[in-house]
Amino acid sequence: MQARKLIGSGLLAVGLMLAGCGGSVLGETQVADLSVREDELPDCSGQDYEYEYYSDATKTTLVGTRGCSCGVWVRWGTITSYYNYSSGGCFAQ
């Protein structure tokens, strides 16, 4: 009889945990770490643009780059609020 009560209590505790007790706080969001994703890059053939990111508003220290150079993706460093954008055209060889 005592064993049955003990097992019943254990199942109740497991049921409560599965129902959400002890889980993450509601409203808390998780941001995916995109730096480790291995999705296929979209085709950027025919596009030529670049974002150069700087450490501060003086734009003297380059800290990262993102862009596409006629089908070749360029990506390194950090993205910041301080950047220069440039674009051009791709020419057939």
mmCIF file as gemmi writes it, N, C-alpha and C atoms, coordinates in Angstrom:
data_model
loop_
_atom_site.group_PDB
_atom_site.id
_atom_site.type_symbol
_atom_site.label_atom_id
_atom_site.label_alt_id
_atom_site.label_comp_id
_atom_site.label_asym_id
_atom_site.label_entity_id
_atom_site.label_seq_id
_atom_site.pdbx_PDB_ins_code
_atom_site.Cartn_x
_atom_site.Cartn_y
_atom_site.Cartn_z
_atom_site.occupancy
_atom_site.B_iso_or_equiv
_atom_site.pdbx_formal_charge
_atom_site.auth_seq_id
_atom_site.auth_asym_id
_atom_site.pdbx_PDB_model_num
ATOM 1 N N . MET Axp A 1 ? 0.82 -1.183 0 1 0 ? 1 A 1
ATOM 2 C CA . MET Axp A 1 ? 0 0 0 1 0 ? 1 A 1
ATOM 3 C C . MET Axp A 1 ? 0.866 1.248 0 1 0 ? 1 A 1
ATOM 4 N N . GLN Axp A 2 ? 1.886 1.274 0.869 1 0 ? 2 A 1
ATOM 5 C CA . GLN Axp A 2 ? 2.778 2.42 0.952 1 0 ? 2 A 1
ATOM 6 C C . GLN Axp A 2 ? 3.535 2.607 -0.36 1 0 ? 2 A 1
ATOM 7 N N . ALA Axp A 3 ? 3.953 1.504 -0.985 1 0 ? 3 A 1
ATOM 8 C CA . ALA Axp A 3 ? 4.691 1.577 -2.246 1 0 ? 3 A 1
ATOM 9 C C . ALA Axp A 3 ? 3.814 2.192 -3.331 1 0 ? 3 A 1
ATOM 10 N N . ARG Axp A 4 ? 2.542 1.867 -3.337 1 0 ? 4 A 1
ATOM 11 C CA . ARG Axp A 4 ? 1.625 2.396 -4.337 1 0 ? 4 A 1
ATOM 12 C C . ARG Axp A 4 ? 1.491 3.917 -4.182 1 0 ? 4 A 1
ATOM 13 N N . LYS Axp A 5 ? 1.393 4.418 -2.934 1 0 ? 5 A 1
ATOM 14 C CA . LYS Axp A 5 ? 1.307 5.855 -2.681 1 0 ? 5 A 1
ATOM 15 C C . LYS Axp A 5 ? 2.586 6.556 -3.129 1 0 ? 5 A 1
ATOM 16 N N . LEU Axp A 6 ? 3.739 5.915 -2.87 1 0 ? 6 A 1
ATOM 17 C CA . LEU Axp A 6 ? 5.027 6.477 -3.239 1 0 ? 6 A 1
ATOM 18 C C . LEU Axp A 6 ? 5.153 6.583 -4.76 1 0 ? 6 A 1
ATOM 19 N N . ILE Axp A 7 ? 4.763 5.558 -5.459 1 0 ? 7 A 1
ATOM 20 C CA . ILE Axp A 7 ? 4.815 5.566 -6.924 1 0 ? 7 A 1
ATOM 21 C C . ILE Axp A 7 ? 3.841 6.598 -7.476 1 0 ? 7 A 1
ATOM 22 N N . GLY Axp A 8 ? 2.648 6.68 -6.877 1 0 ? 8 A 1
ATOM 23 C CA . GLY Axp A 8 ? 1.654 7.671 -7.311 1 0 ? 8 A 1
ATOM 24 C C . GLY Axp A 8 ? 2.167 9.087 -7.143 1 0 ? 8 A 1
ATOM 25 N N . SER Axp A 9 ? 2.854 9.355 -6.034 1 0 ? 9 A 1
ATOM 26 C CA . SER Axp A 9 ? 3.42 10.683 -5.789 1 0 ? 9 A 1
ATOM 27 C C . SER Axp A 9 ? 4.502 11.002 -6.806 1 0 ? 9 A 1
ATOM 28 N N . GLY Axp A 10 ? 5.316 10.011 -7.122 1 0 ? 10 A 1
ATOM 29 C CA . GLY Axp A 10 ? 6.394 10.202 -8.104 1 0 ? 10 A 1
ATOM 30 C C . GLY Axp A 10 ? 5.828 10.508 -9.484 1 0 ? 10 A 1
ATOM 31 N N . LEU Axp A 11 ? 4.783 9.786 -9.867 1 0 ? 11 A 1
ATOM 32 C CA . LEU Axp A 11 ? 4.16 10.036 -11.171 1 0 ? 11 A 1
ATOM 33 C C . LEU Axp A 11 ? 3.525 11.421 -11.219 1 0 ? 11 A 1
ATOM 34 N N . LEU Axp A 12 ? 2.938 11.855 -10.102 1 0 ? 12 A 1
ATOM 35 C CA . LEU Axp A 12 ? 2.352 13.185 -10.044 1 0 ? 12 A 1
ATOM 36 C C . LEU Axp A 12 ? 3.434 14.248 -10.225 1 0 ? 12 A 1
ATOM 37 N N . ALA Axp A 13 ? 4.568 14.078 -9.571 1 0 ? 13 A 1
ATOM 38 C CA . ALA Axp A 13 ? 5.676 15.033 -9.687 1 0 ? 13 A 1
ATOM 39 C C . ALA Axp A 13 ? 6.187 15.092 -11.12 1 0 ? 13 A 1
ATOM 40 N N . VAL Axp A 14 ? 6.357 13.953 -11.751 1 0 ? 14 A 1
ATOM 41 C CA . VAL Axp A 14 ? 6.814 13.911 -13.147 1 0 ? 14 A 1
ATOM 42 C C . VAL Axp A 14 ? 5.784 14.577 -14.05 1 0 ? 14 A 1
ATOM 43 N N . GLY Axp A 15 ? 4.525 14.319 -13.809 1 0 ? 15 A 1
ATOM 44 C CA . GLY Axp A 15 ? 3.465 14.935 -14.607 1 0 ? 15 A 1
ATOM 45 C C . GLY Axp A 15 ? 3.466 16.442 -14.492 1 0 ? 15 A 1
ATOM 46 N N . LEU Axp A 16 ? 3.668 16.961 -13.284 1 0 ? 16 A 1
ATOM 47 C CA . LEU Axp A 16 ? 3.725 18.408 -13.092 1 0 ? 16 A 1
ATOM 48 C C . LEU Axp A 16 ? 4.924 19.026 -13.808 1 0 ? 16 A 1
ATOM 49 N N . MET Axp A 17 ? 6.06 18.326 -13.76 1 0 ? 17 A 1
ATOM 50 C CA . MET Axp A 17 ? 7.248 18.848 -14.44 1 0 ? 17 A 1
ATOM 51 C C . MET Axp A 17 ? 7.032 18.867 -15.947 1 0 ? 17 A 1
ATOM 52 N N . LEU Axp A 18 ? 6.408 17.836 -16.474 1 0 ? 18 A 1
ATOM 53 C CA . LEU Axp A 18 ? 6.14 17.805 -17.915 1 0 ? 18 A 1
ATOM 54 C C . LEU Axp A 18 ? 5.114 18.847 -18.313 1 0 ? 18 A 1
ATOM 55 N N . ALA Axp A 19 ? 4.249 19.231 -17.384 1 0 ? 19 A 1
ATOM 56 C CA . ALA Axp A 19 ? 3.209 20.213 -17.672 1 0 ? 19 A 1
ATOM 57 C C . ALA Axp A 19 ? 3.738 21.636 -17.63 1 0 ? 19 A 1
ATOM 58 N N . GLY Axp A 20 ? 4.984 21.838 -17.237 1 0 ? 20 A 1
ATOM 59 C CA . GLY Axp A 20 ? 5.537 23.178 -17.283 1 0 ? 20 A 1
ATOM 60 C C . GLY Axp A 20 ? 6.131 23.671 -15.988 1 0 ? 20 A 1
ATOM 61 N N . CYS Axp A 21 ? 5.972 22.975 -14.895 1 0 ? 21 A 1
ATOM 62 C CA . CYS Axp A 21 ? 6.567 23.432 -13.641 1 0 ? 21 A 1
ATOM 63 C C . CYS Axp A 21 ? 8.078 23.326 -13.747 1 0 ? 21 A 1
ATOM 64 N N . GLY Axp A 22 ? 8.76 24.381 -13.395 1 0 ? 22 A 1
ATOM 65 C CA . GLY Axp A 22 ? 10.215 24.368 -13.432 1 0 ? 22 A 1
ATOM 66 C C . GLY Axp A 22 ? 10.786 24.663 -14.804 1 0 ? 22 A 1
ATOM 67 N N . GLY Axp A 23 ? 9.954 25.021 -15.762 1 0 ? 23 A 1
ATOM 68 C CA . GLY Axp A 23 ? 10.424 25.341 -17.107 1 0 ? 23 A 1
ATOM 69 C C . GLY Axp A 23 ? 10.902 26.774 -17.201 1 0 ? 23 A 1
ATOM 70 N N . SER Axp A 24 ? 11.144 27.234 -18.408 1 0 ? 24 A 1
ATOM 71 C CA . SER Axp A 24 ? 11.612 28.604 -18.592 1 0 ? 24 A 1
ATOM 72 C C . SER Axp A 24 ? 10.475 29.59 -18.34 1 0 ? 24 A 1
ATOM 73 N N . VAL Axp A 25 ? 10.824 30.801 -18.016 1 0 ? 25 A 1
ATOM 74 C CA . VAL Axp A 25 ? 9.871 31.85 -17.691 1 0 ? 25 A 1
ATOM 75 C C . VAL Axp A 25 ? 9.097 32.252 -18.95 1 0 ? 25 A 1
ATOM 76 N N . LEU Axp A 26 ? 7.8 32.437 -18.824 1 0 ? 26 A 1
ATOM 77 C CA . LEU Axp A 26 ? 6.999 32.862 -19.959 1 0 ? 26 A 1
ATOM 78 C C . LEU Axp A 26 ? 7.461 34.231 -20.435 1 0 ? 26 A 1
ATOM 79 N N . GLY Axp A 27 ? 7.467 34.428 -21.723 1 0 ? 27 A 1
ATOM 80 C CA . GLY Axp A 27 ? 7.877 35.704 -22.279 1 0 ? 27 A 1
ATOM 81 C C . GLY Axp A 27 ? 9.371 35.766 -22.562 1 0 ? 27 A 1
ATOM 82 N N . GLU Axp A 28 ? 10.113 34.815 -22.05 1 0 ? 28 A 1
ATOM 83 C CA . GLU Axp A 28 ? 11.552 34.774 -22.292 1 0 ? 28 A 1
ATOM 84 C C . GLU Axp A 28 ? 11.773 34.215 -23.695 1 0 ? 28 A 1
ATOM 85 N N . THR Axp A 29 ? 12.556 34.906 -24.494 1 0 ? 29 A 1
ATOM 86 C CA . THR Axp A 29 ? 12.796 34.431 -25.849 1 0 ? 29 A 1
ATOM 87 C C . THR Axp A 29 ? 14.232 33.972 -25.985 1 0 ? 29 A 1
ATOM 88 N N . GLN Axp A 30 ? 14.44 33.031 -26.864 1 0 ? 30 A 1
ATOM 89 C CA . GLN Axp A 30 ? 15.773 32.536 -27.136 1 0 ? 30 A 1
ATOM 90 C C . GLN Axp A 30 ? 16.169 32.979 -28.529 1 0 ? 30 A 1
ATOM 91 N N . VAL Axp A 31 ? 17.37 33.518 -28.65 1 0 ? 31 A 1
ATOM 92 C CA . VAL Axp A 31 ? 17.874 33.974 -29.935 1 0 ? 31 A 1
ATOM 93 C C . VAL Axp A 31 ? 18.798 32.903 -30.481 1 0 ? 31 A 1
ATOM 94 N N . ALA Axp A 32 ? 18.565 32.5 -31.707 1 0 ? 32 A 1
ATOM 95 C CA . ALA Axp A 32 ? 19.407 31.487 -32.33 1 0 ? 32 A 1
ATOM 96 C C . ALA Axp A 32 ? 20.785 32.063 -32.618 1 0 ? 32 A 1
ATOM 97 N N . ASP Axp A 33 ? 21.809 31.269 -32.404 1 0 ? 33 A 1
ATOM 98 C CA . ASP Axp A 33 ? 23.17 31.689 -32.705 1 0 ? 33 A 1
ATOM 99 C C . ASP Axp A 33 ? 23.417 31.426 -34.185 1 0 ? 33 A 1
ATOM 100 N N . LEU Axp A 34 ? 23.279 32.46 -34.99 1 0 ? 34 A 1
ATOM 101 C CA . LEU Axp A 34 ? 23.401 32.3 -36.431 1 0 ? 34 A 1
ATOM 102 C C . LEU Axp A 34 ? 24.835 32.082 -36.885 1 0 ? 34 A 1
ATOM 103 N N . SER Axp A 35 ? 25.789 32.352 -36.035 1 0 ? 35 A 1
ATOM 104 C CA . SER Axp A 35 ? 27.189 32.188 -36.429 1 0 ? 35 A 1
ATOM 105 C C . SER Axp A 35 ? 27.57 30.721 -36.577 1 0 ? 35 A 1
ATOM 106 N N . VAL Axp A 36 ? 26.764 29.809 -36.061 1 0 ? 36 A 1
ATOM 107 C CA . VAL Axp A 36 ? 27.084 28.393 -36.164 1 0 ? 36 A 1
ATOM 108 C C . VAL Axp A 36 ? 26.151 27.655 -37.132 1 0 ? 36 A 1
ATOM 109 N N . ARG Axp A 37 ? 25.28 28.373 -37.8 1 0 ? 37 A 1
ATOM 110 C CA . ARG Axp A 37 ? 24.363 27.736 -38.749 1 0 ? 37 A 1
ATOM 111 C C . ARG Axp A 37 ? 25.117 27.347 -40.006 1 0 ? 37 A 1
ATOM 112 N N . GLU Axp A 38 ? 24.661 26.29 -40.643 1 0 ? 38 A 1
ATOM 113 C CA . GLU Axp A 38 ? 25.3 25.821 -41.858 1 0 ? 38 A 1
ATOM 114 C C . GLU Axp A 38 ? 24.31 25.77 -43.015 1 0 ? 38 A 1
ATOM 115 N N . ASP Axp A 39 ? 23.395 26.743 -43.067 1 0 ? 39 A 1
ATOM 116 C CA . ASP Axp A 39 ? 22.458 26.803 -44.172 1 0 ? 39 A 1
ATOM 117 C C . ASP Axp A 39 ? 23.208 27.086 -45.464 1 0 ? 39 A 1
ATOM 118 N N . GLU Axp A 40 ? 22.643 26.66 -46.579 1 0 ? 40 A 1
ATOM 119 C CA . GLU Axp A 40 ? 23.237 26.957 -47.871 1 0 ? 40 A 1
ATOM 120 C C . GLU Axp A 40 ? 23.088 28.448 -48.143 1 0 ? 40 A 1
ATOM 121 N N . LEU Axp A 41 ? 24.16 29.071 -48.617 1 0 ? 41 A 1
ATOM 122 C CA . LEU Axp A 41 ? 24.105 30.498 -48.931 1 0 ? 41 A 1
ATOM 123 C C . LEU Axp A 41 ? 23.284 30.721 -50.192 1 0 ? 41 A 1
ATOM 124 N N . PRO Axp A 42 ? 22.484 31.772 -50.228 1 0 ? 42 A 1
ATOM 125 C CA . PRO Axp A 42 ? 21.725 32.069 -51.438 1 0 ? 42 A 1
ATOM 126 C C . PRO Axp A 42 ? 22.672 32.495 -52.562 1 0 ? 42 A 1
ATOM 127 N N . ASP Axp A 43 ? 22.254 32.279 -53.783 1 0 ? 43 A 1
ATOM 128 C CA . ASP Axp A 43 ? 23.055 32.649 -54.943 1 0 ? 43 A 1
ATOM 129 C C . ASP Axp A 43 ? 23.09 34.171 -55.069 1 0 ? 43 A 1
ATOM 130 N N . CYS Axp A 44 ? 24.284 34.734 -55.127 1 0 ? 44 A 1
ATOM 131 C CA . CYS Axp A 44 ? 24.394 36.184 -55.277 1 0 ? 44 A 1
ATOM 132 C C . CYS Axp A 44 ? 25.089 36.543 -56.589 1 0 ? 44 A 1
ATOM 133 N N . SER Axp A 45 ? 24.994 35.649 -57.571 1 0 ? 45 A 1
ATOM 134 C CA . SER Axp A 45 ? 25.56 35.94 -58.893 1 0 ? 45 A 1
ATOM 135 C C . SER Axp A 45 ? 24.914 37.194 -59.453 1 0 ? 45 A 1
ATOM 136 N N . GLY Axp A 46 ? 25.706 38.035 -60.07 1 0 ? 46 A 1
ATOM 137 C CA . GLY Axp A 46 ? 25.187 39.263 -60.652 1 0 ? 46 A 1
ATOM 138 C C . GLY Axp A 46 ? 25.057 40.399 -59.653 1 0 ? 46 A 1
ATOM 139 N N . GLN Axp A 47 ? 25.457 40.185 -58.407 1 0 ? 47 A 1
ATOM 140 C CA . GLN Axp A 47 ? 25.388 41.223 -57.375 1 0 ? 47 A 1
ATOM 141 C C . GLN Axp A 47 ? 26.798 41.594 -56.926 1 0 ? 47 A 1
ATOM 142 N N . ASP Axp A 48 ? 27.006 42.876 -56.677 1 0 ? 48 A 1
ATOM 143 C CA . ASP Axp A 48 ? 28.293 43.345 -56.182 1 0 ? 48 A 1
ATOM 144 C C . ASP Axp A 48 ? 28.038 44.446 -55.166 1 0 ? 48 A 1
ATOM 145 N N . TYR Axp A 49 ? 28.129 44.104 -53.887 1 0 ? 49 A 1
ATOM 146 C CA . TYR Axp A 49 ? 27.926 45.085 -52.83 1 0 ? 49 A 1
ATOM 147 C C . TYR Axp A 49 ? 28.744 44.682 -51.602 1 0 ? 49 A 1
ATOM 148 N N . GLU Axp A 50 ? 29 45.659 -50.751 1 0 ? 50 A 1
ATOM 149 C CA . GLU Axp A 50 ? 29.787 45.382 -49.549 1 0 ? 50 A 1
ATOM 150 C C . GLU Axp A 50 ? 29.423 46.352 -48.433 1 0 ? 50 A 1
ATOM 151 N N . TYR Axp A 51 ? 29.321 45.822 -47.23 1 0 ? 51 A 1
ATOM 152 C CA . TYR Axp A 51 ? 29.171 46.613 -46.006 1 0 ? 51 A 1
ATOM 153 C C . TYR Axp A 51 ? 30.482 46.483 -45.247 1 0 ? 51 A 1
ATOM 154 N N . GLU Axp A 52 ? 31.094 47.615 -44.916 1 0 ? 52 A 1
ATOM 155 C CA . GLU Axp A 52 ? 32.292 47.623 -44.074 1 0 ? 52 A 1
ATOM 156 C C . GLU Axp A 52 ? 31.893 48.185 -42.718 1 0 ? 52 A 1
ATOM 157 N N . TYR Axp A 53 ? 32.117 47.412 -41.651 1 0 ? 53 A 1
ATOM 158 C CA . TYR Axp A 53 ? 31.694 47.792 -40.305 1 0 ? 53 A 1
ATOM 159 C C . TYR Axp A 53 ? 32.881 48.305 -39.491 1 0 ? 53 A 1
ATOM 160 N N . TYR Axp A 54 ? 32.65 49.386 -38.737 1 0 ? 54 A 1
ATOM 161 C CA . TYR Axp A 54 ? 33.7 50.043 -37.957 1 0 ? 54 A 1
ATOM 162 C C . TYR Axp A 54 ? 33.373 50.021 -36.472 1 0 ? 54 A 1
ATOM 163 N N . SER Axp A 55 ? 34.398 50.195 -35.653 1 0 ? 55 A 1
ATOM 164 C CA . SER Axp A 55 ? 34.24 50.098 -34.205 1 0 ? 55 A 1
ATOM 165 C C . SER Axp A 55 ? 33.469 51.272 -33.605 1 0 ? 55 A 1
ATOM 166 N N . ASP Axp A 56 ? 33.545 52.466 -34.239 1 0 ? 56 A 1
ATOM 167 C CA . ASP Axp A 56 ? 32.837 53.632 -33.698 1 0 ? 56 A 1
ATOM 168 C C . ASP Axp A 56 ? 32.529 54.62 -34.818 1 0 ? 56 A 1
ATOM 169 N N . ALA Axp A 57 ? 31.95 55.742 -34.462 1 0 ? 57 A 1
ATOM 170 C CA . ALA Axp A 57 ? 31.486 56.727 -35.443 1 0 ? 57 A 1
ATOM 171 C C . ALA Axp A 57 ? 32.621 57.386 -36.238 1 0 ? 57 A 1
ATOM 172 N N . THR Axp A 58 ? 33.851 57.322 -35.745 1 0 ? 58 A 1
ATOM 173 C CA . THR Axp A 58 ? 34.966 57.911 -36.499 1 0 ? 58 A 1
ATOM 174 C C . THR Axp A 58 ? 35.313 57.095 -37.74 1 0 ? 58 A 1
ATOM 175 N N . LYS Axp A 59 ? 34.88 55.837 -37.774 1 0 ? 59 A 1
ATOM 176 C CA . LYS Axp A 59 ? 35.099 54.914 -38.888 1 0 ? 59 A 1
ATOM 177 C C . LYS Axp A 59 ? 36.585 54.799 -39.249 1 0 ? 59 A 1
ATOM 178 N N . THR Axp A 60 ? 37.417 54.665 -38.23 1 0 ? 60 A 1
ATOM 179 C CA . THR Axp A 60 ? 38.85 54.496 -38.466 1 0 ? 60 A 1
ATOM 180 C C . THR Axp A 60 ? 39.323 53.063 -38.262 1 0 ? 60 A 1
ATOM 181 N N . THR Axp A 61 ? 38.586 52.272 -37.468 1 0 ? 61 A 1
ATOM 182 C CA . THR Axp A 61 ? 38.989 50.888 -37.196 1 0 ? 61 A 1
ATOM 183 C C . THR Axp A 61 ? 37.967 49.929 -37.791 1 0 ? 61 A 1
ATOM 184 N N . LEU Axp A 62 ? 38.361 49.249 -38.865 1 0 ? 62 A 1
ATOM 185 C CA . LEU Axp A 62 ? 37.498 48.273 -39.531 1 0 ? 62 A 1
ATOM 186 C C . LEU Axp A 62 ? 37.417 47.023 -38.667 1 0 ? 62 A 1
ATOM 187 N N . VAL Axp A 63 ? 36.175 46.574 -38.367 1 0 ? 63 A 1
ATOM 188 C CA . VAL Axp A 63 ? 35.996 45.401 -37.505 1 0 ? 63 A 1
ATOM 189 C C . VAL Axp A 63 ? 35.244 44.264 -38.194 1 0 ? 63 A 1
ATOM 190 N N . GLY Axp A 64 ? 34.751 44.488 -39.413 1 0 ? 64 A 1
ATOM 191 C CA . GLY Axp A 64 ? 34.036 43.424 -40.111 1 0 ? 64 A 1
ATOM 192 C C . GLY Axp A 64 ? 33.583 43.826 -41.484 1 0 ? 64 A 1
ATOM 193 N N . THR Axp A 65 ? 33.244 42.828 -42.283 1 0 ? 65 A 1
ATOM 194 C CA . THR Axp A 65 ? 32.77 43.04 -43.653 1 0 ? 65 A 1
ATOM 195 C C . THR Axp A 65 ? 31.707 41.999 -43.973 1 0 ? 65 A 1
ATOM 196 N N . ARG Axp A 66 ? 30.688 42.401 -44.725 1 0 ? 66 A 1
ATOM 197 C CA . ARG Axp A 66 ? 29.678 41.486 -45.254 1 0 ? 66 A 1
ATOM 198 C C . ARG Axp A 66 ? 29.358 41.935 -46.666 1 0 ? 66 A 1
ATOM 199 N N . GLY Axp A 67 ? 29.157 40.983 -47.565 1 0 ? 67 A 1
ATOM 200 C CA . GLY Axp A 67 ? 28.761 41.366 -48.908 1 0 ? 67 A 1
ATOM 201 C C . GLY Axp A 67 ? 28.914 40.245 -49.908 1 0 ? 67 A 1
ATOM 202 N N . CYS Axp A 68 ? 28.751 40.598 -51.175 1 0 ? 68 A 1
ATOM 203 C CA . CYS Axp A 68 ? 28.851 39.657 -52.279 1 0 ? 68 A 1
ATOM 204 C C . CYS Axp A 68 ? 29.608 40.336 -53.409 1 0 ? 68 A 1
ATOM 205 N N . SER Axp A 69 ? 30.555 39.624 -53.958 1 0 ? 69 A 1
ATOM 206 C CA . SER Axp A 69 ? 31.323 40.144 -55.084 1 0 ? 69 A 1
ATOM 207 C C . SER Axp A 69 ? 31.1 39.237 -56.285 1 0 ? 69 A 1
ATOM 208 N N . CYS Axp A 70 ? 30.022 39.518 -57.034 1 0 ? 70 A 1
ATOM 209 C CA . CYS Axp A 70 ? 29.697 38.8 -58.273 1 0 ? 70 A 1
ATOM 210 C C . CYS Axp A 70 ? 29.694 37.28 -58.096 1 0 ? 70 A 1
ATOM 211 N N . GLY Axp A 71 ? 28.988 36.819 -57.051 1 0 ? 71 A 1
ATOM 212 C CA . GLY Axp A 71 ? 28.831 35.392 -56.82 1 0 ? 71 A 1
ATOM 213 C C . GLY Axp A 71 ? 29.684 34.84 -55.699 1 0 ? 71 A 1
ATOM 214 N N . VAL Axp A 72 ? 30.596 35.62 -55.14 1 0 ? 72 A 1
ATOM 215 C CA . VAL Axp A 72 ? 31.456 35.175 -54.05 1 0 ? 72 A 1
ATOM 216 C C . VAL Axp A 72 ? 31.073 35.927 -52.785 1 0 ? 72 A 1
ATOM 217 N N . TRP Axp A 73 ? 30.65 35.182 -51.753 1 0 ? 73 A 1
ATOM 218 C CA . TRP Axp A 73 ? 30.256 35.803 -50.49 1 0 ? 73 A 1
ATOM 219 C C . TRP Axp A 73 ? 31.481 36.188 -49.689 1 0 ? 73 A 1
ATOM 220 N N . VAL Axp A 74 ? 31.412 37.349 -49.044 1 0 ? 74 A 1
ATOM 221 C CA . VAL Axp A 74 ? 32.476 37.838 -48.177 1 0 ? 74 A 1
ATOM 222 C C . VAL Axp A 74 ? 31.863 38.05 -46.79 1 0 ? 74 A 1
ATOM 223 N N . ARG Axp A 75 ? 32.506 37.488 -45.764 1 0 ? 75 A 1
ATOM 224 C CA . ARG Axp A 75 ? 31.978 37.635 -44.407 1 0 ? 75 A 1
ATOM 225 C C . ARG Axp A 75 ? 33.091 37.398 -43.412 1 0 ? 75 A 1
ATOM 226 N N . TRP Axp A 76 ? 33.393 38.389 -42.607 1 0 ? 76 A 1
ATOM 227 C CA . TRP Axp A 76 ? 34.336 38.222 -41.5 1 0 ? 76 A 1
ATOM 228 C C . TRP Axp A 76 ? 34.082 39.305 -40.466 1 0 ? 76 A 1
ATOM 229 N N . GLY Axp A 77 ? 34.503 39.069 -39.247 1 0 ? 77 A 1
ATOM 230 C CA . GLY Axp A 77 ? 34.43 40.076 -38.199 1 0 ? 77 A 1
ATOM 231 C C . GLY Axp A 77 ? 33.052 40.287 -37.604 1 0 ? 77 A 1
ATOM 232 N N . THR Axp A 78 ? 32.879 41.514 -37.098 1 0 ? 78 A 1
ATOM 233 C CA . THR Axp A 78 ? 31.71 41.888 -36.317 1 0 ? 78 A 1
ATOM 234 C C . THR Axp A 78 ? 30.847 42.902 -37.05 1 0 ? 78 A 1
ATOM 235 N N . ILE Axp A 79 ? 29.535 42.824 -36.842 1 0 ? 79 A 1
ATOM 236 C CA . ILE Axp A 79 ? 28.6 43.812 -37.385 1 0 ? 79 A 1
ATOM 237 C C . ILE Axp A 79 ? 28.365 44.869 -36.309 1 0 ? 79 A 1
ATOM 238 N N . THR Axp A 80 ? 28.439 46.138 -36.684 1 0 ? 80 A 1
ATOM 239 C CA . THR Axp A 80 ? 28.179 47.233 -35.751 1 0 ? 80 A 1
ATOM 240 C C . THR Axp A 80 ? 27.189 48.21 -36.384 1 0 ? 80 A 1
ATOM 241 N N . SER Axp A 81 ? 26.877 49.272 -35.673 1 0 ? 81 A 1
ATOM 242 C CA . SER Axp A 81 ? 25.978 50.312 -36.176 1 0 ? 81 A 1
ATOM 243 C C . SER Axp A 81 ? 26.697 51.294 -37.099 1 0 ? 81 A 1
ATOM 244 N N . TYR Axp A 82 ? 28.012 51.208 -37.162 1 0 ? 82 A 1
ATOM 245 C CA . TYR Axp A 82 ? 28.807 52.159 -37.943 1 0 ? 82 A 1
ATOM 246 C C . TYR Axp A 82 ? 29.348 51.445 -39.18 1 0 ? 82 A 1
ATOM 247 N N . TYR Axp A 83 ? 28.844 51.821 -40.349 1 0 ? 83 A 1
ATOM 248 C CA . TYR Axp A 83 ? 29.253 51.11 -41.559 1 0 ? 83 A 1
ATOM 249 C C . TYR Axp A 83 ? 29.253 52.028 -42.777 1 0 ? 83 A 1
ATOM 250 N N . ASN Axp A 84 ? 29.966 51.581 -43.8 1 0 ? 84 A 1
ATOM 251 C CA . ASN Axp A 84 ? 29.919 52.174 -45.135 1 0 ? 84 A 1
ATOM 252 C C . ASN Axp A 84 ? 29.372 51.114 -46.068 1 0 ? 84 A 1
ATOM 253 N N . TYR Axp A 85 ? 28.558 51.545 -47.012 1 0 ? 85 A 1
ATOM 254 C CA . TYR Axp A 85 ? 27.983 50.644 -48 1 0 ? 85 A 1
ATOM 255 C C . TYR Axp A 85 ? 28.497 51.046 -49.37 1 0 ? 85 A 1
ATOM 256 N N . SER Axp A 86 ? 28.881 50.067 -50.155 1 0 ? 86 A 1
ATOM 257 C CA . SER Axp A 86 ? 29.277 50.357 -51.542 1 0 ? 86 A 1
ATOM 258 C C . SER Axp A 86 ? 28.714 49.262 -52.446 1 0 ? 86 A 1
ATOM 259 N N . SER Axp A 87 ? 28.467 49.611 -53.702 1 0 ? 87 A 1
ATOM 260 C CA . SER Axp A 87 ? 27.971 48.631 -54.66 1 0 ? 87 A 1
ATOM 261 C C . SER Axp A 87 ? 28.526 48.959 -56.042 1 0 ? 87 A 1
ATOM 262 N N . GLY Axp A 88 ? 28.496 47.964 -56.871 1 0 ? 88 A 1
ATOM 263 C CA . GLY Axp A 88 ? 28.991 48.125 -58.239 1 0 ? 88 A 1
ATOM 264 C C . GLY Axp A 88 ? 28.25 47.189 -59.158 1 0 ? 88 A 1
ATOM 265 N N . GLY Axp A 89 ? 28.855 46.85 -60.254 1 0 ? 89 A 1
ATOM 266 C CA . GLY Axp A 89 ? 28.225 45.953 -61.206 1 0 ? 89 A 1
ATOM 267 C C . GLY Axp A 89 ? 29.137 44.794 -61.549 1 0 ? 89 A 1
ATOM 268 N N . CYS Axp A 90 ? 28.555 43.712 -61.991 1 0 ? 90 A 1
ATOM 269 C CA . CYS Axp A 90 ? 29.32 42.548 -62.412 1 0 ? 90 A 1
ATOM 270 C C . CYS Axp A 90 ? 29.388 42.551 -63.938 1 0 ? 90 A 1
ATOM 271 N N . PHE Axp A 91 ? 30.549 42.294 -64.446 1 0 ? 91 A 1
ATOM 272 C CA . PHE Axp A 91 ? 30.754 42.32 -65.891 1 0 ? 91 A 1
ATOM 273 C C . PHE Axp A 91 ? 31.143 40.92 -66.371 1 0 ? 91 A 1
ATOM 274 N N . ALA Axp A 92 ? 30.607 40.513 -67.502 1 0 ? 92 A 1
ATOM 275 C CA . ALA Axp A 92 ? 30.921 39.192 -68.08 1 0 ? 92 A 1
ATOM 276 C C . ALA Axp A 92 ? 32.372 39.201 -68.552 1 0 ? 92 A 1
ATOM 277 N N . GLN Axp A 93 ? 33.039 38.074 -68.345 1 0 ? 93 A 1
ATOM 278 C CA . GLN Axp A 93 ? 34.449 37.975 -68.767 1 0 ? 93 A 1
ATOM 279 C C . GLN Axp A 93 ? 34.567 37.262 -70.08 1 0 ? 93 A 1
